[in-house]
């Protein structure tokens, strides 16, 4: 059976869907990823983090699914205030 490796096709040649490489032969996303990981910080410690995250995700999903809303910023602000008060 032919084998495949991540950087080439079954015959060892280049694949059309191969990840672009930088001058060091690493994937182009390697350096931005390295910088992001170097500056990463832990999530804020709060009992409301899950509710806050759910509200943001739901709001962004609605925006992307249904288009923009003139009430979006007001509704989001109201929801965030509620969540941060424990509601």
Number of C-alpha atoms within 10 A of each C-alpha: 4 7 9 12 10 11 14 15 16 14 11 13 11 12 13 8 9 12 13 11 12 12 7 7 8 12 13 14 12 12 12 10 10 11 10 11 10 9 7 9 8 5 7 8 7 9 10 14 14 10 17 18 13 11 16 14 12 11 17 16 12 14 13 10 9 9 9 11 11 7 9 14 11 11 13 15 12 11 18 18 13 13 17 14 9 11 10
